[in-house]
Amino acid sequence: MAFTGRDRTWLRGRRVAALVAAGTAAVLAVATGGTVTQAATTGKPEPTHTQIQLLAINDFHGNLAPNSPTSSTGNVNGTPAGGAEFLATHLKQMRAAAAAKGEQSVTVAAGDLIGASPLLSAAFHDEPTVEALSGMGLEIASVGNHEFDEGWHELLRMQTGGCLPDGDGQNNQNSCPDPEKPFMGAKFKYLSANVFFENTQKTLFAPYKIKTFKDGRKVAFIGMTLEDTPNIVTKAGVEGLTFTDEIETANKLVPILKKKGAESIVVLLHEGGFPADPRAYNSCPGISGPIVDINAGLDPEIDAIISGHTHQGYNCTLQDKAGAPRLVTSASSFGKLVTEVRLSIDNKTGDVDRAHTVANNQIITQDVPKDPRTSALISKYQTLVAPIANKVIGHITTPSISRTQDESLESPLGNLIADAQLADASVVTDGKTPVAAFMNPGGIRADLASNAGAVTFGQAFTVQPFNNFLVSMDMTGAQIKTLLEQQFSGVNGPEAPRFKVLQVAGITYTWNPAASAGSKVVPGSIEIAGQPLVDTTTYRIVTNNFLSDGGDGFPAFTTATNKFFGGLDIDAFADYLTANDPYTPVPTDRISTGS
């Protein structure tokens, strides 16, 4: 049957009459040719914004078990914080609170989830940490520099799964220790937009992920790795890869993401800043560092930056280069904080309404129930690692030995490690014994603790968790002078947060804080084995393979010759404590300041 215009008018009138009980909004919608929505039938205005909860962590570093609450790694402003069991519970509670409000949630991370990890995770190639974070509901993570500690091939295994043929505990590590349960890989997705295979346009991992929520809202996440990664990890770990500029890489992706319908864009960036007050974890006093310049250079279409790397907690609103406010956050390290961002997305534009988007850094307190699943996982690996971790390797005559540097930037623990490297027999070759040792301070990850003076392998490993190899090599006196000046110049120069002074054994010298970069070492002050350094003399020295490759801004090491690889640095450290049992810290008198 065909309807005439008069018939259609009659039917429309009947439809309007039938909907009167639904309210004026419904009548107006029909009478004007509009669509009746649930909001219209209830008389409530249609929502203009969608609220999405974004939970973020960074720099977890395999810290599954809580750290000592009296250490800087185990508390936030005096409140005991951290531990995977408590982190899992807090995340569940925060998601549940959002769900009760009808909000959806996504959990992300900004790199360094693994690497430089305590023995509980490192002894199993960080498989326990990947398993724990997967169980907590982590969905997306950028790749940090420490994800490359065991090389990019191993990082791919972290994503895809599989077991290593590592000799069932070789070098105090054991992949897939439970033969009944192979390692399945991460359930979350790693992203690395600026890490390419050399001479290709192919990235190591996907550059971004677009998450579509139930209402059709799309949020894009770009994963960004520290551009300087090749300078601060072992060369072999990134061989064959190229790291590109964070700003340029992210900005190139913006039009691609918008074309795919993602108006809301978040960068997960493994680079960060330094607030003037490190205790102000939920504000942003005097923020400085690379994050400031990166924020200023990123496309204004990018709505928020979740950052990391510096192990600082901050919650900033910084202006983008168009003058609009943009959230820039970081959740400290070791699972002590979690950042909750409440993204407010405009339903008309699909873009983040920054004026109504807020963030909060929440302390992972230990006053909540432990997550049973995470507790069971930790207990399992604690049992497996116990024979290695609890072995007493020596004693110290003080409760602990500090890595805190004095005015000259020398530390008691740095001296101990350098002495251990110098004494290690594995680096002696062709009758040539090193006469000096150099240790990077960034590789000393914690104070050396003890149990009433007894030091276990687990405690020693916490200090040196990288399994670096020791390397002996020949350097001339002139090369050593260049090396020492590189502590105060280049990437380690005055613009750095702090000079990077190597910890030494067998060598003494004086540096002048008031002198200009390149001339800080006082002429004539350098002595090796108690004798003045001679430019033309060749000296046998020892360091780790990270520094040997020029890491931490010390290219002078790459000019050395006759390199010979010895054993692991942690073995040298443990052997030295055993051979010098009990050990008494020596004075910090190898490096001095003056003019």
C-alpha positions as CSV (number, residue, x, y, z in Angstrom):
1,M,0.0,0.0,0.0
2,A,1.3,3.5,-0.9
3,F,0.9,6.3,1.6
4,T,-0.1,9.8,0.4
5,G,1.2,12.9,2.0
6,R,-2.1,13.2,4.0
7,D,-1.7,9.6,5.2
8,R,1.8,10.3,6.4
9,T,0.7,13.4,8.3
10,W,-2.0,11.3,10.0
11,L,0.4,8.6,11.0
12,R,2.9,11.1,12.3
13,G,0.2,12.7,14.4
14,R,-0.8,9.4,15.9
15,R,2.9,8.7,16.7
16,V,3.3,12.0,18.5
17,A,0.1,11.4,20.5
18,A,1.3,8.0,21.5
19,L,4.5,9.5,22.9
20,V,3.1,12.3,25.0
21,A,3.6,10.3,28.1
22,A,7.3,10.1,27.4
23,G,7.7,13.9,27.9
24,T,8.0,17.1,25.9
25,A,11.5,16.3,24.6
26,A,10.3,13.1,22.9
27,V,7.4,15.0,21.3
28,L,9.6,17.7,20.0
29,A,12.1,15.1,18.6
30,V,9.4,13.4,16.6
31,A,7.6,16.6,15.5
32,T,10.8,18.0,14.1
33,G,11.8,14.8,12.4
34,G,14.5,14.0,15.1
35,T,15.4,10.7,16.7
36,V,14.1,9.5,20.0
37,T,17.0,8.6,22.3
38,Q,17.0,7.0,25.7
39,A,18.0,10.4,27.1
40,A,14.9,12.0,25.5
41,T,12.5,9.4,26.8
42,T,13.7,9.9,30.3
43,G,13.7,13.7,30.1
44,K,17.4,13.8,30.9
45,P,19.9,15.7,28.7
46,E,22.1,13.6,26.6
47,P,25.7,13.5,28.1
48,T,28.1,15.8,26.4
49,H,31.3,14.0,27.6
50,T,32.6,10.5,28.1
51,Q,34.8,9.9,31.1
52,I,37.6,7.3,30.7
53,Q,39.9,6.3,33.5
54,L,43.6,5.9,32.6
55,L,45.8,4.2,35.2
56,A,49.6,4.5,34.6
57,I,52.8,3.2,36.1
58,N,56.5,3.5,35.1
59,D,59.9,2.2,36.0
60,F,58.7,-0.8,37.9
61,H,62.1,-2.6,37.4
62,G,60.8,-6.0,38.6
63,N,60.2,-4.9,42.1
64,L,57.7,-7.6,42.9
65,A,58.3,-7.7,46.7
66,P,58.0,-4.6,48.8
67,N,61.3,-2.8,49.5
68,S,62.4,-1.8,53.0
69,P,60.1,1.0,54.2
70,T,63.2,2.8,55.6
71,S,64.9,2.9,52.2
72,S,64.2,5.5,49.5
73,T,62.9,2.7,47.3
74,G,60.3,1.6,49.8
75,N,58.3,4.7,50.8
76,V,56.8,7.9,49.6
77,N,57.4,10.8,52.0
78,G,57.6,8.3,54.9
79,T,54.6,6.2,54.0
80,P,55.6,2.6,53.2
81,A,54.7,2.0,49.6
82,G,55.0,-0.5,46.7
83,G,54.9,-4.2,46.3
84,A,53.2,-6.0,43.5
85,E,50.6,-7.6,45.8
86,F,49.4,-4.2,46.9
87,L,49.7,-2.6,43.5
88,A,47.4,-5.2,42.1
89,T,44.8,-4.6,44.8
90,H,44.9,-0.8,44.4
91,L,44.4,-1.2,40.6
92,K,41.4,-3.4,41.1
93,Q,39.9,-1.0,43.6
94,M,40.4,2.0,41.4
95,R,38.9,0.2,38.4
96,A,35.9,-0.9,40.4
97,A,35.3,2.7,41.6
98,A,35.3,3.9,38.0
99,A,33.0,1.1,36.9
100,A,30.6,2.1,39.6
101,K,30.3,5.5,37.9
102,G,29.8,3.9,34.5
103,E,33.3,4.8,33.4
104,Q,35.6,2.5,31.4
105,S,39.3,2.0,32.2
106,V,42.6,1.3,30.6
107,T,46.0,0.6,32.3
108,V,49.2,1.6,30.7
109,A,52.9,2.0,31.4
110,A,55.8,4.2,30.4
111,G,58.7,1.8,30.2
112,D,61.4,0.1,32.3
113,L,59.0,-2.5,33.7
114,I,61.9,-5.0,33.6
115,G,65.7,-4.7,33.8
116,A,67.8,-3.6,36.8
117,S,65.5,-5.9,38.7
118,P,65.9,-7.6,42.1
119,L,67.1,-11.2,42.1
120,L,63.5,-12.4,42.6
121,S,62.7,-11.4,39.1
122,A,66.2,-11.2,37.4
123,A,67.1,-14.8,38.3
124,F,64.3,-15.9,36.0
125,H,65.0,-13.3,33.2
126,D,62.2,-11.1,34.5
127,E,59.5,-13.7,33.5
128,P,57.8,-13.3,36.9
129,T,57.4,-9.6,36.5
130,V,55.9,-9.9,33.0
131,E,53.5,-12.6,34.4
132,A,52.6,-10.4,37.4
133,L,51.9,-7.3,35.4
134,S,49.9,-9.3,32.9
135,G,47.8,-10.6,35.7
136,M,47.2,-7.0,37.0
137,G,45.5,-6.0,33.8
138,L,48.2,-4.0,32.2
139,E,47.2,-3.4,28.5
140,I,49.8,-1.2,26.8
141,A,53.4,-0.3,27.6
142,S,56.1,1.7,25.9
143,V,59.6,0.2,25.8
144,G,62.2,1.8,28.2
145,N,66.0,1.6,28.0
146,H,66.2,-1.1,30.6
147,E,64.0,-3.4,28.5
148,F,67.1,-3.8,26.4
149,D,69.4,-5.0,29.3
150,E,69.4,-8.5,27.9
151,G,69.1,-7.4,24.3
152,W,66.3,-6.8,21.8
153,H,66.0,-10.5,20.9
154,E,65.2,-11.3,24.6
155,L,62.8,-8.4,24.7
156,L,60.9,-9.9,21.8
157,R,60.7,-13.1,23.9
158,M,59.2,-11.1,26.7
159,Q,56.3,-10.2,24.3
160,T,55.8,-13.5,22.6
161,G,56.9,-16.1,25.1
162,G,59.1,-19.2,25.0
163,C,61.9,-20.5,27.2
164,L,65.7,-20.0,27.1
165,P,68.1,-22.9,27.0
166,D,70.1,-21.3,29.8
167,G,71.5,-24.4,31.4
168,D,68.9,-24.6,34.3
169,G,70.5,-22.0,36.4
170,Q,73.6,-21.0,34.5
171,N,74.9,-17.6,35.8
172,N,72.3,-17.8,38.6
173,Q,69.5,-17.5,36.1
174,N,66.8,-20.0,35.1
175,S,64.2,-19.5,32.4
176,C,61.0,-21.4,32.8
177,P,62.0,-23.0,36.1
178,D,58.7,-24.9,36.2
179,P,58.8,-27.5,33.4
180,E,55.0,-27.9,33.6
181,K,54.5,-24.2,32.9
182,P,56.3,-22.5,30.0
183,F,56.6,-18.8,29.8
184,M,53.7,-17.5,27.7
185,G,54.9,-13.9,27.2
186,A,53.2,-10.6,28.0
187,K,49.4,-10.2,27.7
188,F,50.0,-6.5,27.4
189,K,51.3,-4.9,24.2
190,Y,54.7,-3.3,24.0
191,L,55.0,-0.2,21.7
192,S,58.2,1.4,20.3
193,A,57.4,4.1,17.7
194,N,61.0,5.4,17.5
195,V,62.9,2.1,17.6
196,F,63.6,1.0,14.0
197,F,65.6,-1.8,12.5
198,E,68.6,-0.2,10.8
199,N,68.1,1.0,7.3
200,T,64.4,0.1,7.3
201,Q,61.0,1.8,8.2
202,K,60.1,-1.2,10.3
203,T,59.8,-0.7,14.1
204,L,60.8,-3.2,16.7
205,F,57.2,-3.2,18.0
206,A,54.1,-1.5,16.8
207,P,54.4,2.3,17.1
208,Y,50.9,2.9,18.5
209,K,47.7,1.2,19.6
210,I,44.2,2.6,19.2
211,K,41.8,1.5,21.8
212,T,38.1,1.7,21.0
213,F,35.8,1.9,24.0
214,K,32.3,0.6,24.2
215,D,30.7,3.8,23.1
216,G,32.9,4.0,20.0
217,R,35.3,6.6,21.5
218,K,38.9,6.0,20.3
219,V,42.0,6.8,22.2
220,A,45.4,6.4,20.6
221,F,48.5,5.5,22.6
222,I,52.0,6.2,21.1
223,G,54.9,4.3,22.7
224,M,58.1,6.2,22.8
225,T,61.6,5.0,24.0
226,L,64.4,7.2,25.3
227,E,66.3,8.4,22.2
228,D,69.5,8.2,24.2
229,T,69.1,4.5,24.9
230,P,72.1,3.3,22.8
231,N,74.3,5.5,25.1
232,I,73.1,3.9,28.3
233,V,72.7,0.2,27.6
234,T,75.1,-2.4,26.5
235,K,76.0,-2.0,22.8
236,A,75.2,-5.6,21.9
237,G,71.7,-5.2,23.3
238,V,70.7,-2.7,20.6
239,E,72.9,-3.7,17.8
240,G,71.0,-3.4,14.5
241,L,68.5,-0.9,15.8
242,T,68.2,2.9,15.3
243,F,66.6,5.2,17.8
244,T,65.0,8.4,16.4
245,D,64.0,11.7,17.9
246,E,61.0,11.5,20.2
247,I,59.3,14.7,19.1
248,E,59.7,14.2,15.4
249,T,58.6,10.6,15.5
250,A,55.4,11.3,17.6
251,N,54.4,14.3,15.5
252,K,54.6,12.3,12.3
253,L,52.1,9.9,13.7
254,V,49.5,12.4,14.6
255,P,47.9,12.8,11.1
256,I,48.0,9.0,10.7
257,L,46.1,8.6,13.9
258,K,43.6,11.3,13.2
259,K,42.9,9.8,9.8
260,K,42.1,6.5,11.6
261,G,39.5,8.4,13.7
262,A,41.5,8.8,16.9
263,E,41.1,12.4,18.0
264,S,42.3,11.6,21.6
265,I,46.0,10.9,21.6
266,V,48.3,10.0,24.6
267,V,52.1,9.6,24.5
268,L,53.7,6.9,26.7
269,L,57.2,8.4,26.9
270,H,60.2,6.9,28.6
271,E,61.9,10.2,29.3
272,G,61.1,12.6,32.1
273,G,61.9,15.5,34.3
274,F,63.0,16.7,37.7
275,P,60.6,18.7,40.0
276,A,62.4,21.2,42.2
277,D,60.9,19.5,45.2
278,P,61.1,15.7,44.8
279,R,58.6,15.2,47.7
280,A,55.8,17.1,45.8
281,Y,54.7,14.0,43.9
282,N,51.3,15.3,43.1
283,S,52.2,18.7,41.9
284,C,54.9,20.2,39.6
285,P,57.2,22.8,41.3
286,G,59.9,24.1,39.0
287,I,59.9,21.1,36.7
288,S,63.1,20.8,34.6
289,G,64.8,18.3,32.4
290,P,64.2,16.8,29.0
291,I,60.4,16.5,29.5
292,V,60.0,20.3,29.3
293,D,61.5,20.6,25.9
294,I,59.8,17.5,24.6
295,N,56.4,18.8,25.8
296,A,57.1,22.1,24.1
297,G,57.9,20.4,20.8
298,L,55.1,17.8,20.6
299,D,52.1,18.5,18.4
300,P,49.2,20.2,20.2
301,E,46.9,17.4,19.0
302,I,48.6,15.2,21.6
303,D,46.4,15.5,24.7
304,A,48.6,14.0,27.5
305,I,52.1,12.7,28.2
306,I,52.6,9.8,30.6
307,S,56.4,9.9,31.3
308,G,59.1,8.1,33.2
309,H,62.8,7.3,33.3
310,T,63.8,9.8,36.0
311,H,62.1,7.9,38.9
312,Q,60.3,11.1,39.9
313,G,56.7,11.6,40.9
314,Y,55.0,14.7,39.4
315,N,51.6,15.8,38.2
316,C,52.0,18.8,35.8
317,T,49.8,20.9,33.5
318,L,52.2,22.4,31.0
319,Q,51.4,24.5,28.0
320,D,51.8,22.9,24.6
321,K,53.2,25.0,21.7
322,A,49.8,26.3,20.9
323,G,49.4,27.7,24.4
324,A,46.9,25.1,25.6
325,P,47.2,23.2,28.8
326,R,48.4,19.6,28.6
327,L,48.8,16.9,31.3
328,V,52.3,15.6,31.9
329,T,52.7,13.0,34.6
330,S,55.0,10.5,36.1
331,A,54.4,7.8,38.8
332,S,57.8,7.7,40.5
333,S,59.2,4.1,40.4
334,F,59.1,0.6,41.8
335,G,55.2,0.6,41.9
336,K,55.1,3.1,44.7
337,L,52.6,5.4,42.9
338,V,50.0,4.9,40.3
339,T,48.7,7.9,38.2
340,E,45.0,8.0,37.7
341,V,44.0,10.3,34.8
342,R,40.3,10.9,34.2
343,L,40.1,11.7,30.4
344,S,37.1,13.8,29.6
345,I,36.2,13.2,25.9
346,D,33.9,15.5,24.1
347,N,31.2,13.4,22.5
348,K,30.8,15.7,19.5
349,T,34.5,16.0,18.6
350,G,35.9,12.8,20.0
351,D,38.8,14.9,21.4
352,V,39.9,15.2,25.0
353,D,38.4,18.2,26.8
354,R,41.6,19.2,28.6
355,A,39.8,21.7,30.8
356,H,37.8,18.9,32.4
357,T,40.6,16.3,32.4
358,V,42.4,15.8,35.7
359,A,45.1,13.5,37.2
360,N,46.1,12.2,40.6
361,N,49.1,10.3,41.8
362,Q,48.0,7.8,44.4
363,I,50.4,6.2,46.8
364,I,50.4,2.4,46.7
365,T,49.9,2.0,50.4
366,Q,50.3,-1.4,52.1
367,D,47.1,-1.1,54.2
368,V,45.0,-3.0,51.7
369,P,44.6,-6.8,51.3
370,K,47.3,-8.5,49.3
371,D,46.1,-9.7,45.9
372,P,46.0,-13.5,46.3
373,R,47.0,-14.3,42.7
374,T,50.0,-12.1,42.9
375,S,51.0,-13.4,46.3
376,A,50.9,-16.9,45.0
377,L,53.2,-16.0,42.1
378,I,55.7,-14.2,44.4
379,S,55.7,-17.1,46.9
380,K,56.4,-19.6,44.1
381,Y,59.4,-17.6,42.8
382,Q,60.7,-16.9,46.3
383,T,60.8,-20.6,46.9
384,L,62.7,-21.2,43.7
385,V,65.2,-18.4,44.2
386,A,65.9,-19.0,47.9
387,P,68.9,-21.3,47.5
388,I,70.7,-18.7,45.5
389,A,69.5,-15.6,47.3
390,N,70.0,-16.7,50.8
391,K,73.6,-18.0,50.4
392,V,75.9,-16.0,52.7
393,I,78.9,-14.8,50.7
394,G,80.6,-12.7,53.4
395,H,80.3,-10.2,56.2
396,I,80.7,-6.5,56.7
397,T,81.7,-4.7,59.9
398,T,79.0,-2.0,59.4
399,P,75.2,-2.5,59.1
400,S,75.4,-1.4,55.5
401,I,77.7,0.2,53.0
402,S,76.4,3.4,51.3
403,R,76.4,4.3,47.7
404,T,75.9,8.0,48.7
405,Q,78.6,10.1,47.2
406,D,80.7,12.7,49.2
407,E,81.6,16.2,48.0
408,S,84.1,14.8,45.5
409,L,81.4,12.3,44.2
410,E,83.1,9.3,45.6
411,S,81.3,6.7,47.7
412,P,82.2,3.8,50.1
413,L,80.3,1.3,48.0
414,G,81.8,2.6,44.8
415,N,85.3,1.9,46.2
416,L,84.3,-1.6,47.2
417,I,83.0,-2.5,43.8
418,A,86.0,-0.9,42.0
419,D,88.4,-2.9,44.3
420,A,86.5,-6.1,43.5
421,Q,86.9,-5.5,39.8
422,L,90.6,-4.7,40.1
423,A,91.1,-8.0,42.1
424,D,89.2,-10.2,39.7
425,A,91.4,-12.9,38.2
426,S,89.2,-13.6,35.2
427,V,90.4,-10.4,33.4
428,V,94.1,-11.2,33.6
429,T,95.4,-12.3,30.2
430,D,98.9,-12.9,28.9
431,G,100.3,-12.1,32.3
432,K,98.8,-8.6,32.1
433,T,97.1,-7.6,35.3
434,P,94.9,-4.4,35.5
435,V,96.4,-1.6,37.6
436,A,93.2,0.6,37.7
437,A,89.4,0.0,37.7
438,F,86.5,2.2,36.7
439,M,82.8,1.7,37.8
440,N,79.8,3.8,36.6
441,P,77.8,5.2,39.6
442,G,74.5,4.6,37.8
443,G,75.3,0.8,37.8
444,I,75.2,0.8,41.7
445,R,71.5,0.4,42.3
446,A,71.3,0.2,46.1
447,D,73.3,0.4,49.3
448,L,74.8,-3.0,50.3
449,A,72.6,-4.2,53.1
450,S,73.3,-7.0,55.6
451,N,71.6,-9.3,58.1
452,A,73.5,-8.3,61.3
453,G,76.6,-8.1,59.2
454,A,76.0,-11.2,57.1
455,V,75.8,-10.4,53.3
456,T,73.8,-12.8,51.1
457,F,74.1,-13.2,47.3
458,G,70.7,-11.7,47.0
459,Q,71.8,-8.5,48.8
460,A,74.9,-8.3,46.6
461,F,72.8,-8.8,43.5
462,T,70.5,-5.9,44.5
463,V,73.5,-3.7,44.3
464,Q,74.7,-5.0,40.9
465,P,71.8,-6.5,39.0
466,F,72.9,-6.2,35.4
467,N,75.1,-9.3,34.9
468,N,77.6,-7.2,33.0
469,F,80.9,-8.8,32.0
470,L,84.2,-7.3,33.1
471,V,86.6,-6.2,30.4
472,S,90.3,-5.5,30.7
473,M,92.0,-3.2,28.1
474,D,95.0,-1.1,27.3
475,M,94.7,2.7,27.6
476,T,97.4,5.3,27.4
477,G,97.9,8.0,30.0
478,A,96.5,10.6,27.5
479,Q,93.4,8.5,26.9
480,I,92.8,8.2,30.7
481,K,93.1,12.0,31.0
482,T,90.4,12.3,28.3
483,L,88.3,9.7,30.1
484,L,88.4,11.6,33.4
485,E,87.4,14.9,31.7
486,Q,84.4,13.2,30.1
487,Q,83.0,12.9,33.6
488,F,82.3,16.7,33.4
489,S,81.7,17.3,29.8
490,G,79.5,16.3,26.9
491,V,76.4,14.5,28.1
492,N,77.9,14.6,31.6
493,G,78.5,18.3,31.5
494,P,77.2,21.2,33.5
495,E,73.7,20.9,32.0
496,A,73.3,17.4,33.4
497,P,71.6,16.9,36.8
498,R,74.9,15.9,38.2
499,F,78.4,15.1,37.0
500,K,78.9,11.4,36.4
501,V,82.1,10.7,38.3
502,L,83.4,7.1,37.9
503,Q,84.2,5.1,41.0
504,V,87.8,4.1,40.9
505,A,90.5,1.8,42.3
506,G,94.3,2.0,41.7
507,I,94.0,5.7,40.7
508,T,93.8,9.0,42.6
509,Y,93.3,12.5,41.3
510,T,91.9,16.0,42.1
511,W,89.2,17.9,40.2
512,N,88.3,21.5,40.4
513,P,84.6,22.3,40.6
514,A,85.2,25.9,39.5
515,A,87.2,25.0,36.4
516,S,85.6,25.0,33.0
517,A,84.4,21.7,31.3
518,G,87.4,20.0,29.7
519,S,89.8,21.4,32.2
520,K,88.4,20.2,35.5
521,V,91.1,17.6,36.4
522,V,93.9,19.4,38.2
523,P,97.1,19.0,36.1
524,G,99.7,16.7,37.7
525,S,97.2,15.3,40.2
526,I,96.6,11.9,38.6
527,E,98.5,9.0,40.0
528,I,98.2,5.3,39.1
529,A,99.6,2.7,41.5
530,G,101.1,5.6,43.5
531,Q,103.1,6.9,40.5
532,P,102.3,10.1,38.4
533,L,100.4,9.4,35.2
534,V,102.5,9.5,32.0
535,D,100.7,10.4,28.8
536,T,102.7,8.0,26.6
537,T,102.7,5.1,29.0
538,T,100.2,2.3,28.3
539,Y,98.2,1.1,31.4
540,R,96.1,-2.0,31.7
541,I,92.7,-1.1,33.2
542,V,89.4,-2.9,33.9
543,T,85.7,-1.9,33.6
544,N,82.4,-3.4,32.7
545,N,81.3,-4.1,29.1
546,F,78.7,-1.3,29.3
547,L,81.4,1.3,29.8
548,S,83.7,-0.5,27.5
549,D,81.2,0.2,24.7
550,G,81.3,3.9,25.5
551,G,78.1,3.9,27.7
552,D,77.1,6.7,30.0
553,G,78.9,9.3,27.8
554,F,82.4,7.8,28.0
555,P,83.6,7.3,24.4
556,A,87.2,7.3,25.5
557,F,86.7,3.6,26.5
558,T,86.0,2.8,22.8
559,T,89.5,4.0,21.9
560,A,91.1,1.4,24.2
561,T,92.9,-1.6,22.6
562,N,93.6,-5.3,23.4
563,K,90.2,-5.8,25.1
564,F,89.7,-9.1,26.9
565,F,86.3,-10.3,28.4
566,G,86.4,-11.9,31.8
567,G,83.6,-13.0,34.1
568,L,80.4,-11.4,35.4
569,D,80.7,-8.3,37.6
570,I,78.4,-9.7,40.2
571,D,80.6,-12.8,40.6
572,A,83.7,-10.6,41.1
573,F,81.8,-8.6,43.7
574,A,80.7,-11.8,45.5
575,D,84.1,-13.4,45.3
576,Y,85.8,-10.2,46.7
577,L,83.4,-10.2,49.7
578,T,84.2,-13.8,50.4
579,A,88.0,-13.3,50.0
580,N,87.9,-10.3,52.4
581,D,85.6,-11.6,55.0
582,P,84.8,-9.5,57.1
583,Y,85.1,-6.4,55.0
584,T,85.5,-3.0,56.5
585,P,84.7,0.1,54.4
586,V,87.7,2.1,53.3
587,P,88.0,5.9,53.4
588,T,86.8,7.9,50.4
589,D,90.2,9.4,49.6
590,R,90.8,8.4,46.0
591,I,89.1,11.4,44.5
592,S,89.4,14.9,45.9
593,T,88.3,18.4,45.0
594,G,90.5,21.5,45.0
595,S,92.3,23.9,42.7
